[in-house]
Amino acid sequence: MKRITLLTEGPWALIGLNVLLIAGIYHSTLTWLIIHDWAREDFSYCYLVPLIILYLIWERRGKLVDLPSVPSWGGLAPLVVGLSLFWLGELGGEYFTLYISLWLVIVGLCWIYLGWQKIKTIAFVLFLALSMFPLPNFLYGKLAVRFKLISSWLGVALIQLWGLPAFREGNIIDLGSIQLQVVDACSGLRYLIPLIMLGFIMAYFYKATFWKRALLVVSTLPLAIVLNGIRIALTGILCQMWDPDIAEGFFHDFSGWFIFMISLGLLLLEIKILNRIKPASAKPPSLESSAVSHPEQQTALAETASSPPPRPRHFALAIFSQPASVISLILLTATLAASQGINFHEKIPPSRPLSHFPLRIGEWTGLPQRMDPEIVDSLDLSDYLIVDYQDRSGANINFYVAYYESQRKGESIHSPETCLPGSGWVFEESKPISLDTPGYYGGKMRVNRSLMHKMGQRQLSYYWFAQRGRVLTNAYQLKFFTFWDALTMRRTDGALVRVITPVYDSEEIGQADARIKRFIQNVLPLLAEYLPGKEINPSRERLPII
C-alpha cells in the first residue's frame, strides 16, 4: 500500500512543535478572531472556511502524495516578513496586520517543509484562507457606506419603476407613510464577501479556460449589488402594500438567505451559458509537467520511485538535518519568548470628562445633546460631546468631539466621510485647508473643510483628528501615527473634532467660513484642557466619566 506523506519525512513531533509555537505567539490574535470577529453577523461564514480548506486539501491529496517534499530555503522570506508584521500589529494594535502575519508565517513554514512544488499545488487553498480575516474596521466601514448608498439608490429606482412613490436621503428611503433605513446589515457586503469566495471555489472546480473562470468570479460583484437592491425594493413594496413590520423579523433574515441561494443558482446558470459559448477544456491545467520540469524535482522523483520508504528518524536528527527548519524554529521560539517578556500594555493618559465642557464660550451659548446608547456602543467611544451652540445673532454651530482612550485592536475613529453621506448629505467639495491658530500647533492647523447639501439645505463642516498633540486629516495618517506612538509612547488615545454650521440663505459661504473659524479659535484653548496632548501631566487626577 502506498504510504501517504503530505509533509516531510520528519516525525509528527516536529509538526506539533511548530503548531505549539504558533499557538503561543498568536494566542490572543486567534482568540479575538474566533470569538469576536467571526461572531459578528457579517463574518459568521468564516466558521465554514477552515472546513472548506481541509476538504480542498483532502481533494488534492493524490497530487500531494505523488510530489516529493523538497525542503526549501525560500520559505524563510515569508516567515521573516510575517514575524515582522507580528511586531507591527502587536505594537500598533491592528488585528488585520496580525492576521496577515499569521498567514505569512504558515505559508513560510509550509514552503520550508513541503517545498515549492507542493506549495503550488495548494496555492489556491492558501489564497482562500485569506477570506477568514475581516478587513480593517476603517476600510470595511467605508465600503459599507458606499454599498449602502448604491443599494439604496437601486432600491428606490426599482420601487419607483413599480409605480410607488419613494424618495431617498442617503441611506434612508422615504415611502411617504413610513421610512426605511438601509443599515450596515443591508449594505450587501454581508452577501458580497461570501459570494466572491463562492465564486472563487466554483471557478476552481470549473474545467474551462481562464477567461471564463475569471468572468465567473468578477460577476459576483454586480450580482450581489443588483440582488441586494432588489431585496430592498421588495421590502419597500411589501411594507407599503402589506405590513410595515415586514421590514424586520423573519422576512428580513429569510430574504437575505433566499437572495444568497438565488445568487448561487445564477452562478450555476452562468456556467451553463459559458459552456455553450465555447466548449470547455477537457481538464484544468495540469501540474504534472511543471512538477517534474526542474532537475532537482526529477532527481527527487527518481529517488522516491527507486528507493524504499525511509524509516522515521529521531526527532533531533529530523530537525538538524534541515538547516532552514532549524532557523525557523529559532525565529519562532525567539518571537514567543520576546512577546511574553515585553510589556505591550499602553499608557492611558488622564483626561477630563467631556460632560464638564463649558456651555458658554465667549459669545456662544450651548445646549448639550445625547446619543442613543446603541450608537455609542457601536462607535466604541470612551467619551463624547455634542453641543448645539448659538451666537448673539442666532447663528448655530454644532460641536462634536469623540474621544477614544485606545485605538488598538478593533477600536478606531469613524470619519465623517463615512457617516454624513449615510444621512443624505452630498459633498459638493471636500479638501484640507490651513487655519491660523495663534498659540497652538505652531500657529497653523490643517483641517478638512467640506461643503454639503441635502434637500435644498447647505452646511459647512470642519473636522480633524486630534492625536496626542498632532492634528491629522485622513485615516491613513491616523493608522500610521497610531502605530508609531504605540511604539514610542505606548499611547493610542485620540479624538475626532467636528464643527458644523448651516449656510443660511441670507449669507455667503464666506460668512459661514468666518463663523466656524471664529468658533474654533475660541474653543481650541478649552480642548487643550480636555484632550491629552503630546505631554501629559501624570499628577492630574483622572476624573470619572459621567
C-alpha positions in Angstrom: 0.0 0.0 0.0 1.3 3.4 -0.9 2.3 5.4 2.2 0.7 8.8 2.3 3.2 11.6 3.1 1.8 15.1 2.9 4.7 16.6 4.9 8.4 15.8 5.1 9.6 12.5 6.5 10.3 14.0 9.9 8.3 12.9 12.9 4.9 14.3 13.8 6.5 15.8 16.9 8.3 18.4 14.7 4.9 19.4 13.3 3.4 19.6 16.7 6.3 21.8 17.9 5.6 24.3 15.2 1.9 24.3 16.0 2.6 24.9 19.6 4.9 27.8 18.9 2.4 29.4 16.5 -0.4 29.0 19.1 1.7 30.6 21.7 2.6 33.6 19.6 -0.8 34.2 18.2 -3.0 33.0 21.1 -4.6 36.4 21.7 -5.0 37.0 17.9 -6.7 33.7 17.3 -9.0 34.2 20.4 -10.1 37.6 19.0 -10.6 36.2 15.5 -12.8 33.3 16.5 -14.7 34.7 19.5 -15.1 38.3 18.4 -14.7 38.8 14.6 -16.3 35.5 13.5 -19.2 36.1 15.9 -20.2 39.2 14.1 -23.1 38.5 11.7 -21.2 39.9 8.7 -18.4 37.3 9.1 -20.3 34.3 10.5 -19.5 32.5 7.3 -15.8 32.4 8.4 -16.6 29.4 10.7 -17.0 27.3 7.5 -13.8 28.4 5.8 -11.5 26.0 7.8 -13.7 23.1 6.9 -13.6 24.1 3.2 -9.8 24.4 3.4 -9.5 20.9 4.9 -11.7 19.5 2.2 -9.8 21.1 -0.6 -6.5 19.8 0.8 -8.1 16.3 1.1 -9.3 16.7 -2.5 -5.7 17.3 -3.6 -4.2 14.6 -1.5 -3.3 12.4 -4.5 -1.2 15.1 -6.1 0.5 15.9 -2.8 1.4 12.2 -2.4 2.9 11.9 -5.8 5.1 15.0 -5.3 8.1 14.6 -3.1 8.7 17.0 -0.2 11.9 19.0 -1.0 12.7 21.4 1.9 13.4 24.9 0.7 15.1 28.0 2.0 12.6 30.1 0.1 10.1 29.8 2.9 12.2 31.9 5.2 11.3 35.1 3.3 7.5 35.0 4.0 8.3 33.7 7.5 10.6 36.7 8.3 8.1 39.1 6.8 5.3 37.5 8.8 7.1 37.8 12.1 8.0 41.4 11.3 4.3 42.1 10.7 3.6 40.4 14.1 5.6 43.1 15.9 4.0 45.9 13.8 0.5 44.6 14.6 1.1 43.9 18.2 2.7 47.3 18.9 0.4 49.2 16.6 -2.7 47.4 17.8 -4.1 46.4 14.4 -5.6 43.0 14.2 -5.6 42.8 10.4 -1.8 43.2 10.4 -1.7 40.3 12.9 -3.9 38.2 10.7 -1.7 38.7 7.6 1.3 38.0 9.8 -0.2 34.6 10.9 -1.0 33.8 7.2 2.5 34.6 6.1 4.1 32.5 8.9 2.0 29.5 7.9 2.8 29.9 4.2 6.5 30.2 5.1 6.6 27.1 7.2 4.7 25.1 4.6 7.2 26.3 2.0 10.2 25.3 4.2 8.9 21.8 5.0 7.0 20.9 1.8 8.9 22.6 -0.9 7.8 24.9 -3.8 6.0 22.3 -5.9 3.7 21.3 -3.1 3.1 24.9 -2.3 2.0 25.5 -5.9 -0.4 22.5 -5.6 -2.2 24.0 -2.6 -1.7 27.7 -3.7 -5.4 28.2 -4.2 -6.1 26.8 -0.7 -3.6 29.2 0.9 -5.1 32.1 -1.1 -8.6 31.1 0.0 -7.5 31.1 3.7 -7.3 34.9 3.5 -11.1 35.0 3.4 -11.1 34.1 7.1 -9.7 37.5 8.0 -12.1 40.5 8.2 -11.0 43.8 6.7 -9.8 46.6 9.0 -12.7 48.5 10.5 -11.9 51.8 8.9 -11.8 50.2 5.4 -14.8 47.9 5.9 -16.8 50.9 7.2 -16.0 52.9 4.1 -17.0 50.0 1.8 -20.2 49.5 3.8 -21.3 53.2 3.3 -20.6 53.0 -0.4 -22.6 49.8 -0.8 -25.5 51.1 1.3 -25.8 54.2 -0.9 -25.6 52.1 -4.1 -28.2 49.6 -2.8 -30.5 52.4 -1.5 -30.3 54.2 -4.9 -31.1 51.0 -6.8 -33.9 50.0 -4.4 -35.6 53.4 -4.8 -35.3 53.2 -8.6 -37.0 49.8 -8.6 -39.8 50.9 -6.2 -40.5 53.9 -8.5 -40.4 51.6 -11.5 -43.1 49.5 -9.8 -45.2 52.7 -9.7 -45.0 53.5 -6.0 -43.7 56.9 -4.6 -40.2 56.7 -3.0 -37.5 59.2 -2.2 -34.0 58.8 -0.9 -31.9 60.8 1.6 -28.6 59.0 1.8 -29.4 55.5 3.1 -32.9 56.5 4.3 -35.8 55.6 2.0 -38.9 57.7 2.4 -42.1 55.8 1.3 -44.5 58.5 2.5 -46.2 56.7 5.3 -43.0 55.0 6.6 -39.3 55.4 6.3 -36.8 52.6 5.8 -33.2 52.9 6.9 -30.6 50.8 5.0 -28.3 49.9 7.8 -24.9 48.1 7.6 -26.6 44.7 7.6 -28.4 45.6 4.4 -25.4 47.1 2.6 -24.8 44.0 0.6 -21.3 43.4 1.9 -22.7 40.6 4.1 -23.5 38.7 0.9 -20.8 40.1 -1.4 -17.8 38.7 0.5 -19.0 35.1 0.9 -20.4 35.3 -2.7 -17.0 36.2 -4.0 -15.5 33.3 -2.0 -18.1 31.0 -3.5 -17.3 32.3 -7.0 -13.6 31.5 -6.4 -14.4 28.0 -5.3 -16.7 27.4 -8.3 -14.0 28.8 -10.6 -11.5 26.4 -9.0 -13.6 23.3 -9.9 -14.8 24.8 -13.2 -13.0 23.0 -16.0 -12.8 25.8 -18.5 -10.4 28.4 -19.9 -9.0 31.1 -17.7 -11.2 34.0 -19.0 -14.4 32.0 -18.2 -13.4 31.3 -14.7 -12.2 34.9 -14.2 -15.6 36.2 -15.6 -17.4 33.9 -13.1 -15.5 35.5 -10.2 -15.9 39.1 -11.4 -19.6 38.7 -12.0 -20.2 38.1 -8.3 -19.8 41.9 -7.6 -22.6 43.2 -9.8 -24.7 40.2 -8.9 -24.5 40.9 -5.2 -25.3 44.6 -5.7 -28.3 44.1 -8.0 -29.8 41.3 -5.9 -29.4 43.4 -2.8 -31.1 46.3 -4.5 -34.0 44.0 -5.5 -34.2 42.8 -1.9 -34.5 46.4 -0.6 -37.1 47.2 -3.3 -39.1 44.2 -2.5 -39.1 45.1 1.2 -40.3 48.6 0.5 -43.1 47.4 -1.8 -44.3 44.9 0.7 -44.2 47.4 3.5 -46.4 49.8 1.5 -48.8 47.1 0.2 -48.9 44.8 3.2 -47.4 45.5 6.7 -44.6 47.9 7.7 -43.3 45.4 10.3 -42.3 43.1 7.4 -39.0 45.1 7.2 -37.9 43.4 10.4 -38.0 39.9 11.9 -38.4 36.7 9.9 -38.8 38.2 6.4 -35.6 40.3 6.8 -33.5 37.3 7.7 -35.2 34.9 5.3 -34.9 37.3 2.4 -31.1 37.5 2.9 -30.8 33.7 2.9 -33.1 33.5 -0.2 -31.1 36.1 -2.1 -27.9 34.2 -1.5 -29.4 30.9 -2.8 -30.7 32.8 -5.9 -27.1 34.1 -6.4 -25.8 30.5 -6.3 -28.4 29.5 -8.9 -27.5 32.4 -11.1 -23.8 31.5 -10.9 -24.6 27.9 -12.0 -26.7 29.3 -14.8 -23.8 31.5 -15.8 -21.6 28.4 -16.0 -24.1 26.7 -18.3 -24.2 29.7 -20.6 -20.4 29.9 -20.7 -20.2 26.3 -21.6 -22.4 27.0 -24.7 -20.2 29.9 -25.9 -17.2 27.7 -26.4 -16.5 24.1 -25.4 -14.8 23.8 -22.0 -11.3 22.3 -21.9 -11.1 18.6 -21.0 -9.4 19.3 -17.7 -7.8 22.2 -15.9 -4.1 22.9 -16.4 -2.1 20.0 -15.1 0.7 20.4 -12.6 2.4 17.1 -13.6 4.6 18.6 -16.3 5.7 21.5 -14.0 6.2 19.2 -11.1 9.0 17.3 -12.9 10.4 20.1 -15.0 13.0 21.1 -12.6 16.1 18.9 -12.4 16.0 18.8 -8.7 12.4 17.6 -8.8 13.3 14.9 -11.4 16.1 13.6 -9.2 13.8 13.6 -6.1 11.1 11.7 -8.0 13.6 9.1 -9.3 15.0 8.5 -5.9 11.5 8.3 -4.4 10.4 5.7 -7.0 13.6 3.6 -6.7 14.2 3.6 -3.0 12.0 2.1 -0.3 10.2 4.4 2.1 12.7 5.8 4.6 12.4 4.9 8.2 11.3 7.5 10.7 14.2 9.4 12.0 15.0 10.5 15.5 13.3 13.8 16.5 16.6 15.7 16.9 18.0 14.3 13.7 14.9 15.3 11.8 15.3 18.9 13.0 19.0 19.4 12.5 19.2 17.6 9.1 17.3 20.6 7.6 19.1 24.0 8.3 16.0 26.0 7.2 13.8 24.3 9.7 16.4 25.0 12.5 16.4 28.7 11.6 12.6 28.8 11.5 12.3 27.1 15.0 14.9 29.6 16.4 12.9 32.5 15.0 9.6 31.3 16.3 11.0 30.5 19.7 12.7 33.9 20.0 9.5 35.6 18.9 7.4 33.7 21.5 9.9 34.5 24.3 10.1 38.2 23.4 6.3 38.5 23.1 5.9 37.1 26.6 8.7 39.3 28.1 7.8 42.7 26.5 5.1 44.8 28.1 2.6 45.8 25.5 0.2 47.5 27.8 -0.3 51.0 26.7 -0.5 54.1 29.0 -4.0 55.5 29.3 -3.5 59.3 29.9 -5.6 61.1 32.5 -8.4 63.1 30.9 -11.3 65.3 32.0 -14.8 64.1 31.2 -16.3 66.0 28.2 -19.6 66.3 30.1 -17.9 69.1 32.0 -17.1 71.1 28.8 -18.3 74.7 29.1 -21.6 75.6 27.6 -20.7 79.3 27.4 -17.7 80.2 25.2 -17.4 83.9 24.6 -20.4 85.0 22.6 -21.6 81.4 22.2 -24.3 79.6 24.4 -24.7 75.9 24.1 -27.3 73.2 24.6 -25.9 69.7 25.1 -27.3 66.7 23.2 -27.1 63.0 23.8 -26.8 59.9 21.5 -28.6 56.7 21.9 -26.6 54.1 23.9 -26.7 51.7 21.0 -24.9 54.3 18.8 -22.3 55.0 21.5 -21.6 51.2 21.8 -21.4 50.8 18.0 -18.9 53.6 17.8 -16.7 52.2 20.7 -16.5 55.6 22.3 -14.7 56.2 25.6 -16.4 59.7 25.9 -18.1 62.1 23.6 -19.6 65.6 23.4 -22.4 67.0 21.3 -23.4 70.7 21.9 -25.5 73.0 19.7 -24.0 76.5 20.2 -25.7 79.7 19.2 -24.2 83.2 19.0 -26.0 86.5 19.7 -27.2 86.8 16.1 -28.9 83.4 16.3 -26.4 81.6 14.1 -25.9 77.9 15.0 -22.8 75.8 15.4 -22.9 72.0 16.1 -19.8 70.9 18.0 -18.9 67.2 18.3 -16.0 65.5 19.9 -15.5 61.7 20.0 -12.7 60.6 22.4 -11.0 57.2 22.4 -8.7 56.2 25.3 -7.4 53.4 23.0 -7.4 52.8 19.2 -5.8 49.4 19.4 -7.1 46.1 18.0 -10.6 46.7 16.7 -11.2 50.2 18.0 -10.9 53.1 15.6 -12.3 56.6 14.9 -15.2 56.8 12.5 -14.6 59.6 10.0 -17.4 62.0 9.0 -16.7 61.0 5.4 -18.4 57.7 6.1 -21.2 59.0 8.4 -22.5 62.1 6.8 -23.2 60.7 3.3 -25.3 58.0 5.0 -27.6 60.7 6.4 -28.3 62.0 2.9 -25.7 64.8 2.8 -24.0 65.1 -0.6 -20.4 66.6 -0.6 -20.1 69.5 -3.1 -16.4 69.9 -2.2 -14.1 68.4 0.4 -10.4 69.3 0.9 -7.9 70.1 3.6 -7.2 73.7 4.4 -4.9 75.6 6.8 -6.2 77.7 9.7 -4.5 80.4 11.6 -4.3 79.2 15.2 -2.1 81.7 17.2 -0.5 79.9 20.2 -1.5 76.4 19.1 0.1 73.9 16.8 2.8 76.3 15.7 0.3 78.9 14.6 -1.1 76.8 11.8 -3.5 73.9 11.8 -4.5 71.8 8.8 -8.2 70.6 8.9 -10.7 69.1 6.5 -13.3 71.5 5.0 -16.4 70.1 3.5 -19.4 71.8 1.8 -22.5 69.7 1.7 -26.1 69.9 0.7 -29.3 68.0 1.2 -32.9 68.8 0.2 -32.1 72.4 -0.6 -30.1 72.9 2.6 -26.4 73.6 2.8 -23.9 73.2 5.6 -20.2 73.7 6.1 -18.1 71.3 8.1 -14.6 71.5 9.5 -13.1 68.4 11.1 -9.8 67.0 12.2 -8.3 64.2 14.2 -6.6 65.3 17.5 -4.0 62.7 18.1 -1.6 63.1 21.1 -0.5 66.6 20.2 -0.9 66.2 16.4 -3.7 67.3 14.1 -4.3 64.8 11.2 -6.7 64.9 8.3 -7.1 61.3 7.0 -7.4 57.8 8.2 -4.1 56.6 6.7 -2.2 59.2 8.7 -4.2 58.1 11.7 -3.2 54.5 11.3 0.5 55.3 10.8 0.9 57.6 13.8 -1.2 55.2 16.0 1.4 52.6 15.4 4.3 55.0 15.8 3.0 56.4 19.1 2.2 53.0 20.4 5.8 52.0 19.7 7.5 55.2 21.0 5.0 56.5 23.6 2.8 53.4 24.4 -0.2 55.6 23.7 -3.0 55.3 21.1 -5.6 57.8 22.6 -7.1 60.3 20.3 -10.2 62.2 19.3 -12.3 63.3 16.3 -13.3 67.0 16.4 -16.1 68.2 14.1 -17.6 71.7 13.7 -20.7 72.2 11.5 -22.7 75.3 10.7 -25.6 75.9 8.3 -25.1 78.1 5.3 -28.1 80.4 5.6 -30.0 81.7 2.6 -29.2 85.3 3.6 -25.4 84.8 3.7 -22.5 83.9 1.5 -20.3 80.8 2.1 -17.5 83.1 3.3 -19.6 84.3 6.2 -20.1 80.7 7.3 -16.4 80.1 7.0 -15.7 83.1 9.2 -18.1 81.9 11.8 -16.5 78.5 12.1 -13.0 79.9 12.2 -14.0 82.3 14.9 -15.6 79.5 16.9 -12.5 77.2 16.5 -10.2 80.0 17.8 -12.4 80.3 20.9 -12.7 76.5 21.5 -9.0 75.4 21.0 -7.8 76.6 24.4 -10.6 74.6 26.1 -9.9 71.5 24.0 -6.3 71.5 25.2 -7.6 71.1 28.7 -9.9 68.1 27.9 -7.9 66.2 25.3 -4.5 64.9 26.3 -1.7 66.3 24.2 1.8 65.1 23.5 3.0 65.9 27.0 0.6 64.8 29.8 0.6 65.7 33.4 0.8 62.4 35.3 -0.2 64.1 38.6 -3.6 65.3 37.2 -6.3 63.3 38.9 -8.4 61.2 36.5 -12.0 62.3 36.8 -14.8 59.7 36.4 -16.6 59.8 33.1 -20.3 60.5 33.6 
